[in-house]
Amino acid sequence: MRLGIQLGYSGEGFAADVDEVVEYEEAGAELVVVPEAYSFDAVSRLGFLAARTRRMELASGVMQIYTRTPTLTAMTAAGIDYVSGGRFSLGLGASGPQVIEGFHGVRYDAPVARTRQIVEICRRVWRRETLVFEGGHYRIPLPGEYAKPLKLINHPVRPRIPVLLAAMGPRNVALAAEIAEGWQALWIDPRNAARVFGDALADGRSRRDPALGPLDISVPVPFALREQGLDRHRAQLALYLGGMGARGRNFSNDLVRRYGYADEATRIQELYLSGRRAEAVAAVPEDLVAATSLTGPPDEIRRRLDALAGAGVTTLLVSPLATERAERVKDVQTLSTLLATR
């Protein structure tokens, strides 16, 4: 199991965060993932990290499929891969209507079909093919006397940059298992993962090109090597279940329902959307908080790592929780050792 670091959305204190990431790299972390959502863009921060790190891989988590043209997505990925010396993986995701339509002013439609076509276009660009693409959602080049097929001027470091698809619903999870090098999960409850995701993963893998290799499955978790308060994680769960989407169109809420928390998901959303946010946070089930985190003494951590591995997780993206920076770095180093000796 690979050890990665999941950065937060806030751009505040980013320079200090990068200093800490450099220490995590020395402590054994192999990957750092930079989110985007509707915060600062991921690309500028990834470029900064590329200059400050030496070995660890970099990934977006995630760049949204609606906010860049497919060819710009491909160019951007190739650029980050170039400045990092071939260390970048392109994390892509559809986000949701609230962000795409509400913040970007772009219609949210056909996420599965668009994702499939974007991945295909990116791979053609990275192979430096003269780009001609006729799909249901993208046509390159457009018809007209001034448009002609082009290919990327530069020679990418790699003709195939790994693609990691963020997915929660069955169709998107199946698509990730079919066409991507990796699947970026949001939360994985090891007790219920096979029931919730098993059929979709099997469906996608049945059509998977063997040349892609095994599917990498990554999941973010708050982490501490001791019993630790999980107030921030509980608040994040409440935000996603209650506020990251409208009633009837909240993918995180749908996922938790599939995990078996239908009544709780309904109540959290109602409380959150009515402005009673502290009550929404308090309504998040303790069992869900514990199942989607990684805290406790080393023996408990080993048990939870075994459970995550049994659920198919191959990359762990931790958010260290210890109060002091030196303690967080030490915890990551210990976790690296635990993973190496499993």
N, C-alpha and C positions, 0 to 999 in steps of 0.2 A: 504494500500500500504506500503510495506516494504521499509526502507531507507538503502541503501548501499553506499559504497565508491568504486569508480573505480580508482585503481592505474594506473600509467603510465608505459610505457615500459622501460624507462631509469633506470638503476641501480644506477645512480649517486644520492647521497644524500639519499640512501634508509634508513639508520638508522634514519635520521631526519624525513623521511616520516612515519616511524613506530611510532616514538614518537608522531607524529601528529595523526596517526590512533588511538592510545590509547586515545587521547583527544576526537576524534570523537566518540569513543565507549562510553565515559562518557557523551557525548552530545546527545546520542540517536541513533547513527548509529548501525544497526543490522547485517551488513554484510560487508566484504571487499573482493574485487575481484582482483586477481593478474594475469596479462596477461603474455604471453610468446613470441609469434611471433618468431623472430630470435634475441631476446635480451637474457639477463640472463634467465635461466630456472625459471619456476614458483615454482617448488617444494622446492628449498632451501629457497626462500623468504617466502613461506607459513609456513615452519617449524619455521622460525624466528618469524613470526607473531603469530603462535600458542603459543609460549612461552611468548609473550608480552601482549596478549589480554586474557580476562577472559570469556566474554559472547558472543561476536559477532561471527557470523558464518564466515567461510572462504570458498572461492571458487576459482578454477582456471578459467581463462577466456581468452584463452582456452589452454588445453593440446592437442597437435596435434595427430591425430589417427595414422599417419604413422611413427612416430619417436620413438615409444615404442612398444614392443610386447603387445598384449592384456593382458597377464598375468602380465607383469611388470606394466602396467597401473593399473590393479586391486590391485596389491601389494602396489604400491605407494599411491593410494587413501586410502587403508586400513591403511597404515602407518601414513599418515597425519591425518586421522580420529582418530587414536589412540593417537598421541601426542597432539591433540587438545581436547581430551575428547568428541569425537563425534560431532564435529562442522563443518566438511568438506563436501562440495558438489563438485562432479567431473564435471567440465566444460570441455567438449570435442568438438573438431571441426576438420574439414578437412583442414583448411587453404586454400592454393591454389598452383597451379603448380610452380609458381615462387619461393616460399619458399621451398616447399617439394622437388622439383627436383633440383632447383638451389642452395639451401643451404645445404640440407640434402643428396642429391644424391639418393633419393628414388623415384621410379616411382609413380606418382599420378594417381591412377585408382580406379574406382568403389567406390567413397566416400560414397554413400548411403548404399550400401550393406555391405561395410566394417564396417561402423558405427553400423549398426544393429547387426552384429556378435560380435563386440567388446563389446557392451553393454551387450549382452547375456553372453559372457564369463566372464566379470567382475562380474555380479550378481551370476554366479555359483561359482566363486572363493570366493566371500564374504559369501556365504552360506556354504563354506567349503565342497563342493562336490568334490569327486574324479573326476578330470577334464578329460572328454572325449568329444571332440568336432569335428564334421565333418561338415565343411561349405565350401562354394565355394571359400573362400579366406584364411581360417585358418583351420589347421588340428592339433589337439592336443590329444595325443602325435603323433609325427611323427612315421611312421613305422620303425621297426628295433629292433634288439635283445636287445639293451641297453636302449631303451625308455620304460617307463612304466607310467601309469597314476598316478598323485600325487594330493594331496590337500594341501591347505595353512596350514603351520605349526601352525601359530598363530590363536587365536580366535578373529576375528574383534570385535570392540566395537559394531558395528551394522551389522546385516546380510544384510542390504540394505542401501547403501550409495546413497543419491540423485544424479541423473545424470542430468546435464544441457547441452543441445546440442546447440551449436552455429550454426545458419542457416540463409541463405538469400534467396536461391532459393526455388521454390515451393515444390520440392520433399523433400528437407532437412527439410523445415518447417513442412511439413506433417509428416515426420518421428519423429521429436521432439514431435509433438502433440500426436503421437501414442504411443511412447515407453518411453519417458523421463519424469522425474519429472518437468523439466523446459526447457524453450526455451530462449536462450540468443540471443536477437536481436542486430543488429549493430546500426541502426537508425530507429526510428519510427516517421513518420509524421502522427499525429493523424487524419489529414484531409483525408488521403488517405489509412490508414492502412487497413480498411475493404476491399477496392477494391483490394489492392495488396496482402494481406495475408489471407483474409477471406476464400476463397475456400480451400486453403491448410490446414488451421487450422481445418476447418470443416471435411475435408477428413480424417485427422489424428485422430481427436477426435472420428470419427465414429467407429474406430477400437481400441480405447483406453481401457485398462484394468481399471475398476473402482477402483481397489486396488491402482492405482497410485495416486489417488486424483486429485484435480483440477490442471490444467497446470499453473505453475508459469511462467510469462512472464516478463523478465527483459530487461532494456534498459539503456545504459550509456548516460548521458547528462552533458554538462558543465553547471555550476550552480553559480548564484550570486543573492543576494537579492537587486539588484539595476540594473539600466541600466549599462551594462558592455561591454567593447570592447571584441569582439569574434574573434580576430585575430588568436589565436592559434587554435580555432575550425575550422575557415575557412581554415587555412593551413592544418589541418588534413584531412578535406574533400578533398582538392586538392590532397594531397598525396594518399589517398585511391582511389579516382576516376581516378587519372592520373598515379600513380606509383606502386600501389599494384596489379600488374598483367600486362600481355602483352595485346596488342591490340587483341580484340576478346576473351580474357580469363581473364576478370576482373570482379569478382562477385559484388564488390561494385558499379562499373560503371553500371552494369546490373540493380542493385536494384534501383539506382537513375533514370535510364531510365523508369523503371516501375512506379516510382512516378510521371513521367510526364516531366522530364528534359532531354529528349533525345538529343536535339541539344546542350544544355549546357554541357552534359556529354561528347559528342564527342569532343567539343572544348577544354575542360579542359584536356582531355587525350592527344590530339594532342599537346597542348602547353607544357604539362608536359614532355612528352616523347621526345620532341624536345629540351629540356633543358631550356625552357622559363618558369621557375617555378614561378617567381613573377607574370607573366601574368596569369598563370594557377590559382593561388590563387585569383587574382582579378576577374577572370571569374566565380568564384563560386557564384551562385545566392544568393542575400541577403535573399530572401524568404526561401530558403533551410536552410541557416544558422540559421535563427530565428526559423523555425519549428522544428529543431532537437536540440534545446538548451532550457535551463530553466533559464531565467533571468528576472529581473524586481522587482517592489515592491510587497509586500505580496498579494494584491488583484489580480495582474496579475499572480503571482505564483499559487494562488488558481485556477484561471481559466484554466491555463495550466495543472495543476494536474487533474482537472476534465476531460479535453480533453484526457489526457493520460489514465486515468482510463476507459474512454469510449472506448478507443482503445484496452482495455484488459490488460494494463500494471499492474502488481501486485508488481513488485520490481523496484525501482528507484535507479540507480547507478550513483551517482553524482561525478563530478570532480569540487570541489570548486575553484572559480576563484579569489577571493579577494586577494589583494596584501599581506596583513599581515596575519600571521598564526592565531593570536587571532581573527581576523575578520572572517577568514574561519571557525574556530571552532564555533564561535557565529552564523554564518549563518546556519551551519548544525543543531545546536540546535534549531534555529527558524523554520527551515524546518521540523524537527522532530515534533515540536508542531503543525505546520500547518497540517501535515499528520494525527496526532492523533485526530485533531478536525474537520476533513473534514466531 
